[in-house]
Amino acid sequence: MPVLEGLWGPDLRMRDSGLGVDVGVCPDEAPSPPVWGSLRTPPITCGGLSLALELPALIRQLRSVWRARRGGPRGPEKSQTSTWVESEKEEVEEVKQGVEDGSAHLEADGRVNTGHAGVLLVERRGSYPQIDLRILKTSAQQGGVESGTRRKVKRQLSFQRYCHASRVLRGAMPNSPGSLHLLDKNYLGQAAHMLSKVGTWNFDIFLFDRLTNGNSLVTLMCHLFNVYGLIHHFQLDMVKLHRFLGMVQEDYHSQNPYHNAVHAADVTQAMYCYLKEPKLAEQLSPLDVFLALMAAAAHDVDHPGVNQPFLIKTRHHLASLYQNTSVLESHHWRSTVGMLRESGLLSHMPADISQDIEQQLGSLILATDISRQNEFLSTFREHLDNQDLDLQLASHRHFILQIALKCADVCNPCRVWELSRQWSERVCEEFYRQGDLERKFDMEISPLCNQQADSVPAVQIGFISYIVEPLFDEWHRFTEPSSLSHTMTGHVHKNKARWSRLRYANTASDSQAEEPEGGGRGGGEVEGIS
């Protein structure tokens, strides 16, 4: 697969930004053990206050002096002082927690060795420096990007409509008649009809996203959680669940042509179809389903719209943070953990269970690293050759979920042509935008990112040949007999043949561009992919 290796590069590792501490140690940096107990200011005084005190004691002394000078905490002064002191105490605790958390070290397999803090470091959402993509915003940006305020208002209104319509909040049991109770009445009709067929392979996620007013991911996840009874089984708080899903959906960048919330919803819908495969569905536990859907929904969250080699050669802090190993995937996972904790979705569970869920989510999301394709494919093929997969074992089920997520992530060529073509054009547009950015800053243009040299048909033919076909050939062996697998295989072959015809038409058109009548050859189909 040399045509694709240059795009994805080697595996990666990182260093945290949200808390200002390192995960692992960069080669050029000496490790420095976190210290809180010795955090003291120089022994000087200011206004009668001893600055040799530890910071918490200093704050208490400041509060006492403040109250003495103001004649005691009364009236509006009490409110202002209390607010100030509380904010300072919160800041102190946050800094202390950040230093304590610095002892956790992220291992290569996605697990952590904990120090005295004993917790997994997480990233703040949007904590990394933004990549300047302003040059990529064309005049035909199809409506532009919504402002942050408008998105928040939109989410709030959607949540209010959701609360008004939800029968779960009124005690309805999952899987009861009318399982669309998680949808507001405004979404009923066409959107509800589509959800009734969400398990079909020709599901049009683009249409569904329009019908749900851009809330396809939240709507789909709520529906699938209800279908599987996960809300009842795990005793999930509906408000926290919606808060978490809203955060995930909002943290996908809508300006990305491909890696956006619609892609996440599409992968989630594909994962649902794979979970229904008879050979797999009979063995899955509620926890397996919960992990699979959650990982599918969040597997690309906060994707910056550029690939891993771009982050490495621009010395982006994420590349240093994760030491050039699975940079984006690690960021997606750590961001997901941060949102889980911020929303409190798992706060009612014992700590060991919630931490295990976080680790398994990481294992699933990290499996989507395309640079590890051969590793997973070889293991999968070996299991199938030896016929030693035992789905009664949790470890074997988890491995199959990793393979299923990898399949769902790259299943676009397995869709019907009308959907597959849209995804192909979107991913290539994202590649070309990165190439434009690299050209602007006189950088070497990454493979597949040069619009003049890498046509959409050529990119897709290589992707299908080196990534999709080998993976889905083995998936077909695992799920056999499966009508869905036969359908996907048929679409792949038809779509590859169609891309081949379009590539030939492009070549013929280019070779006769100087002839007046030559420009129209194959124009009917080629025009649509330009």
C-alpha positions in Angstrom: 0.0 0.0 0.0 2.8 2.5 -0.8 0.3 4.9 -2.4 -1.3 5.5 1.0 1.5 5.1 3.5 2.8 8.6 2.9 -0.6 10.1 3.8 -0.8 8.5 7.2 2.8 8.3 8.3 4.2 6.4 11.4 2.5 5.8 14.7 2.4 8.7 17.3 2.5 9.7 21.1 1.7 12.9 23.1 2.0 15.6 25.8 -1.0 17.2 27.5 -2.0 20.8 27.0 -5.2 21.1 29.0 -3.6 20.7 32.3 -0.1 22.0 31.4 1.6 18.7 32.2 3.5 16.1 30.2 2.3 12.7 29.3 5.6 10.9 28.7 8.8 12.9 28.3 10.0 14.4 25.1 13.7 13.5 24.3 14.9 17.1 24.7 13.2 17.7 28.0 14.3 16.5 31.4 11.6 15.1 33.6 10.6 17.3 36.6 8.6 15.6 39.4 5.4 17.5 40.3 5.6 19.3 43.6 2.8 20.9 45.5 3.8 20.8 49.1 6.9 23.1 48.5 4.9 25.6 46.5 5.7 28.8 48.5 6.2 32.4 47.7 9.4 34.3 48.6 9.6 35.4 52.3 8.5 39.0 51.7 5.6 41.1 53.0 3.1 43.3 51.3 0.6 45.5 53.1 1.2 43.6 56.4 0.6 40.2 54.8 3.2 37.5 55.1 3.9 36.1 51.6 5.9 33.2 53.0 2.6 31.3 53.6 1.4 28.5 51.4 -1.1 29.7 48.8 -4.2 28.4 50.6 -3.1 29.9 53.9 -2.4 33.2 52.1 -5.9 33.3 50.7 -7.4 32.7 54.1 -5.3 35.6 55.5 -6.3 37.8 52.6 -10.0 37.0 53.3 -9.6 38.0 56.9 -7.9 41.3 56.1 -10.5 42.1 53.5 -13.4 41.5 55.9 -11.7 43.5 58.6 -11.1 46.5 56.3 -14.7 46.3 55.0 -16.2 46.0 58.4 -17.3 42.4 58.0 -19.1 40.4 55.3 -22.4 42.2 54.9 -24.5 43.6 52.2 -23.3 43.5 48.6 -19.7 43.6 49.8 -20.2 40.1 51.2 -21.4 38.8 47.9 -18.5 40.3 46.0 -15.9 39.1 48.5 -17.3 35.6 48.7 -17.4 35.4 44.9 -13.8 36.6 44.7 -12.6 34.2 47.4 -14.5 31.3 46.0 -13.1 31.9 42.5 -9.6 32.0 44.0 -10.1 28.8 45.9 -11.4 27.1 42.8 -8.4 28.2 40.9 -6.0 26.9 43.6 -7.7 23.6 43.6 -7.6 23.4 39.8 -3.9 24.1 39.8 -3.3 21.6 42.6 -5.3 18.9 40.8 -3.4 19.7 37.6 0.0 19.2 39.3 -1.2 16.0 41.0 -2.5 14.6 37.8 0.9 15.1 36.2 2.1 11.7 37.6 0.0 9.7 35.3 1.8 8.2 32.3 0.1 7.1 29.1 1.4 3.7 27.8 1.6 2.5 24.2 -1.4 0.3 24.5 -3.6 3.1 25.6 -3.6 2.2 29.3 -2.1 4.3 32.1 0.3 3.7 34.9 -1.0 5.9 37.6 1.0 7.8 40.2 -0.4 9.1 43.5 -3.3 10.7 41.7 -4.4 7.5 40.1 -6.4 9.1 37.3 -6.2 9.3 33.5 -5.2 12.7 32.1 -7.8 14.2 29.8 -7.7 17.0 27.4 -9.9 20.1 27.5 -12.1 20.5 24.5 -10.4 22.7 21.9 -7.3 23.1 24.1 -4.8 22.9 21.3 -3.8 26.0 19.2 -6.0 26.5 16.3 -4.7 25.7 12.8 -5.1 28.7 10.5 -7.6 27.5 7.9 -8.9 30.9 6.9 -7.4 30.6 3.5 -9.5 27.6 2.9 -12.8 29.4 3.3 -14.0 30.0 -0.2 -16.8 32.3 -1.2 -18.9 29.3 -2.0 -18.7 27.9 1.5 -22.4 26.8 1.3 -23.8 29.0 3.9 -20.7 29.5 6.0 -20.2 28.4 9.6 -22.6 29.2 12.3 -21.4 31.4 15.1 -20.8 29.9 18.5 -23.7 31.8 20.0 -26.1 30.7 17.3 -25.1 27.0 17.8 -25.5 27.2 21.5 -29.0 28.8 21.2 -29.9 26.2 18.6 -28.8 23.4 21.0 -30.7 24.9 23.8 -33.9 25.2 21.8 -33.5 21.6 20.6 -33.0 20.4 24.1 -36.1 22.2 25.3 -38.1 20.6 22.5 -36.6 17.3 23.4 -37.5 17.6 27.1 -41.0 18.5 26.2 -41.5 15.5 24.0 -39.6 12.9 25.9 -41.7 10.2 27.4 -38.7 8.7 29.1 -38.7 11.6 31.5 -42.3 10.6 32.3 -41.3 7.1 33.2 -41.9 5.3 29.9 -40.0 2.0 29.5 -37.6 1.4 26.6 -38.7 -0.5 23.6 -42.3 0.4 24.2 -44.6 1.1 21.3 -43.8 4.4 19.7 -40.1 4.1 20.3 -39.5 7.5 18.7 -40.4 9.2 22.0 -36.9 10.8 22.1 -37.8 12.9 19.2 -39.7 16.2 19.3 -43.0 16.3 17.4 -41.3 18.7 14.9 -39.0 15.8 14.0 -41.8 13.3 13.5 -42.9 12.5 10.0 -40.1 12.0 7.5 -37.3 11.9 10.1 -39.2 9.4 12.2 -39.9 7.4 9.2 -36.2 7.3 8.4 -35.4 6.2 11.9 -37.7 3.3 11.5 -35.4 2.1 8.7 -32.1 3.1 10.4 -30.9 -0.5 10.1 -31.0 -0.6 6.3 -27.8 -0.1 4.4 -29.1 2.5 2.0 -29.9 4.9 4.8 -29.3 8.5 3.6 -27.5 10.3 6.4 -27.3 13.5 4.5 -31.1 13.7 4.2 -31.5 12.7 7.8 -29.2 15.5 8.9 -31.2 18.0 7.0 -34.5 16.7 8.5 -33.1 16.9 12.0 -31.8 20.5 11.5 -28.2 19.4 11.8 -28.7 17.3 14.9 -28.3 13.9 13.2 -25.7 12.6 15.6 -27.7 13.4 18.8 -31.0 12.2 17.4 -29.5 9.0 16.1 -27.7 8.2 19.3 -30.7 8.9 21.5 -32.8 6.6 19.3 -30.3 3.8 19.3 -29.8 4.0 23.0 -33.6 3.6 23.3 -33.7 0.7 20.9 -31.1 -1.2 22.9 -32.6 -0.2 26.3 -29.2 1.2 27.3 -30.7 4.2 29.2 -32.7 1.8 31.4 -29.9 -0.8 31.7 -27.2 1.6 32.8 -29.6 3.9 34.7 -28.3 6.9 32.7 -29.5 10.4 33.5 -31.3 11.8 30.5 -30.1 15.3 31.0 -26.5 14.2 31.3 -26.8 12.0 28.3 -28.2 14.8 26.1 -25.5 17.1 27.5 -22.7 14.7 26.6 -24.1 14.0 23.1 -24.6 17.7 22.5 -21.0 18.4 23.5 -19.7 15.6 21.2 -21.8 16.9 18.2 -20.7 20.5 18.8 -17.1 19.6 19.0 -17.0 18.2 15.5 -15.9 21.0 13.2 -18.7 21.8 10.8 -16.3 23.6 8.4 -14.6 20.2 7.7 -15.9 18.8 4.5 -15.5 15.2 5.7 -14.5 14.9 9.4 -17.7 16.4 10.8 -20.7 15.3 12.9 -22.4 13.9 9.8 -19.5 11.5 9.2 -19.8 10.5 12.9 -23.5 9.9 12.5 -22.8 7.9 9.3 -20.2 5.7 11.1 -22.6 5.2 14.0 -25.4 4.1 11.6 -23.0 1.6 9.9 -21.9 0.3 13.3 -25.5 -0.3 14.2 -25.9 -2.4 11.0 -22.8 -4.4 11.9 -24.0 -5.0 15.5 -27.1 -6.5 14.0 -25.1 -9.2 12.1 -26.5 -12.5 13.4 -23.1 -14.0 14.2 -22.3 -11.0 16.4 -25.7 -9.9 17.8 -26.3 -13.2 19.6 -23.1 -12.7 21.7 -23.0 -9.0 22.5 -23.6 -7.7 26.0 -25.2 -4.3 26.8 -21.7 -3.0 27.7 -20.4 -4.1 24.3 -23.2 -2.3 22.5 -22.8 0.8 24.7 -19.0 0.9 23.9 -19.5 0.3 20.2 -22.0 3.1 19.8 -20.1 5.6 22.0 -16.8 4.9 20.2 -18.5 5.3 16.8 -20.1 8.6 17.7 -16.9 10.1 19.2 -14.1 8.5 17.1 -13.2 11.7 15.2 -14.3 14.3 17.7 -12.5 17.7 17.5 -10.7 16.6 14.2 -8.8 19.6 12.9 -9.3 18.8 9.2 -5.6 17.9 8.6 -3.8 14.6 8.9 -1.2 13.3 11.2 1.9 14.0 9.0 0.8 17.6 8.7 0.7 17.9 12.5 4.2 16.3 12.7 5.9 18.5 10.1 4.4 21.7 11.5 5.5 20.6 15.0 2.0 21.0 16.3 1.8 20.5 20.1 -0.4 17.5 19.7 2.3 15.7 17.8 4.7 16.3 20.7 2.1 15.5 23.2 1.6 12.0 21.8 5.1 11.6 20.6 4.1 11.2 16.9 2.1 8.0 17.6 -1.7 7.9 16.8 -1.8 11.6 17.4 -5.4 12.3 16.2 -6.9 9.1 17.6 -5.4 9.7 21.0 -6.7 13.3 21.0 -10.2 12.0 20.0 -10.1 9.6 22.9 -8.8 12.0 25.5 -11.3 14.6 24.4 -14.1 12.0 24.7 -13.0 11.2 28.3 -12.9 14.9 29.1 -16.5 15.3 27.9 -17.7 12.2 29.8 -16.3 13.6 33.0 -17.5 17.2 32.3 -21.1 15.9 31.6 -21.0 13.5 34.5 -22.6 10.8 32.4 -20.9 8.0 34.3 -20.6 9.7 37.6 -23.2 7.4 39.2 -21.0 4.3 38.4 -18.3 2.9 40.7 -14.9 4.4 39.8 -13.4 1.2 38.6 -16.2 0.6 36.2 -16.2 4.1 34.7 -12.4 3.9 34.3 -12.7 0.6 32.6 -15.2 2.1 30.2 -12.9 5.0 29.5 -10.0 2.5 28.7 -12.1 0.3 26.4 -13.4 3.4 24.6 -9.7 4.4 24.1 -8.9 0.9 22.7 -11.7 1.1 20.2 -11.0 4.7 19.1 -7.2 4.0 18.8 -8.0 1.1 16.5 -9.2 3.5 13.8 -5.6 4.6 13.2 -5.1 3.7 9.6 -1.4 3.2 10.1 -2.2 0.2 12.2 -4.3 -1.3 9.4 -1.9 -4.2 8.6 -1.5 -5.0 12.3 -5.3 -5.5 12.8 -5.8 -7.1 9.4 -3.1 -9.7 10.0 -4.5 -10.6 13.4 -8.0 -10.8 12.1 -6.9 -13.0 9.2 -5.0 -15.3 11.5 -8.0 -15.8 13.8 -10.2 -16.6 10.8 -7.6 -19.0 9.4 -7.3 -20.8 12.7 -11.0 -20.6 13.4 -10.3 -19.8 17.0 -12.5 -16.8 17.6 -14.6 -17.4 20.7 -17.2 -14.6 21.0 -18.1 -15.8 24.5 -14.8 -14.3 25.6 -14.9 -10.6 26.3 -11.5 -10.0 24.8 -12.5 -11.6 21.5 -15.7 -9.6 21.4 -13.7 -6.5 22.0 -11.4 -7.3 19.1 -14.3 -7.8 16.8 -15.8 -4.5 17.8 -12.4 -2.9 16.9 -12.6 -4.5 13.5 -16.3 -3.4 13.2 -15.4 0.2 14.0 -12.6 0.1 11.5 -15.0 -1.2 8.8 -17.6 1.5 9.7 -15.0 4.2 9.5 -14.0 3.4 5.9 -17.3 2.0 4.6 -18.1 4.8 2.3 -17.1 2.9 -0.9 -19.5 0.1 0.3 -22.5 2.5 0.1 -24.7 3.0 -3.0 -23.1 5.2 -5.6 -25.1 8.3 -4.8 -23.9 8.3 -1.2 -20.4 6.9 -1.8 -19.7 9.6 -4.4 -20.6 12.4 -2.0 -18.3 11.1 0.7 -15.5 10.6 -1.8 -15.7 14.2 -3.0 -15.9 15.4 0.6 -12.8 13.6 1.7 -10.8 14.7 -1.3 -11.9 18.3 -0.8 -10.5 18.0 2.7 -7.2 16.6 1.4 -7.0 19.4 -1.2 -7.6 22.1 1.4 -4.6 20.7 3.3 -2.6 20.8 0.2 -3.5 24.4 -0.4 -2.4 25.2 3.1 0.9 23.4 2.6 1.4 25.2 -0.7 0.8 28.6 0.9 3.5 28.0 3.5 6.0 26.5 1.0 5.7 23.1 2.5 6.0 19.8 0.7 2.5 18.8 -0.4 1.3 15.6 1.3 0.4 12.6 -0.8 -3.2 12.7 -2.1 -3.4 16.4 -1.3 -2.4 17.9 -4.6 -5.5 18.7 -6.6 -3.6 19.0 -9.8 -1.9 15.6 -9.5 -4.4 13.6 -7.4 -7.8 13.3 -9.0 -10.8 12.0 -7.0 -11.1 8.8 -9.1 -7.4 8.0 -8.6 -7.5 8.6 -4.9 -10.6 6.4 -4.5 -9.3 3.6 -6.6 -6.1 3.5 -4.5 -8.1 3.7 -1.3 -10.5 0.9 -2.3 -7.6 -1.3 -3.5 -5.3 -1.0 -0.5 -7.6 -0.3 2.4 -11.2 -1.2 1.8 -11.1 -4.4 -0.2 -8.6 -6.3 2.0 -10.5 -5.3 5.2 -14.0 -6.2 3.9 -12.9 -9.4 2.3 -12.0 -10.7 5.8 -15.2 -9.1 7.3 -17.1 -11.1 4.7 -15.4 -14.3 5.8 -16.3 -13.6 9.4 -20.0 -12.7 8.9 -20.7 -15.4 6.2 -23.5 -16.0 5.5 -24.6 -12.4 5.5 -26.8 -10.6 3.1 -25.4 -7.2 4.2 -21.8 -8.4 3.6 -22.8 -9.5 0.0 -24.5 -6.1 -0.5 -21.4 -4.2 0.6 -19.0 -6.3 -1.5 -21.2 -5.7 -4.6 -21.2 -2.0 -4.0 -17.5 -1.9 -3.6 -16.9 -3.6 -6.9 -19.4 -1.5 -8.8 -18.1 1.8 -7.3 -14.5 0.9 -8.1 -15.4 0.1 -11.7 -17.2 3.4 -12.0 -14.3 5.3 -10.6 -12.1 3.5 -13.1 -14.3 4.7 -16.0 -14.3 8.2 -14.7 -10.5 8.2 -14.3 -10.2 7.0 -17.9 -12.6 9.7 -19.0 -10.6 12.3 -17.2 -7.4 11.1 -18.8 -8.9 11.1 -22.3 -10.4 14.5 -21.7 -7.0 15.9 -20.6 -5.2 14.4 -23.6 -7.5 16.1 -26.0 -8.0 19.4 -24.2 -6.5 21.4 -27.1 -9.1 20.0 -29.6 -12.4 22.0 -29.6 -14.5 19.0 -29.7 -12.4 17.0 -27.3 -13.5 18.8 -24.1 -16.9 17.2 -24.0 -15.8 13.5 -23.9 -17.2 12.0 -20.7 -18.3 15.4 -19.5 -21.6 14.2 -18.3 -20.1 12.3 -15.3 -16.8 14.0 -15.0 -18.4 17.4 -14.4 -20.0 16.2 -11.2 -16.7 15.3 -9.6 -14.7 18.4 -10.5 
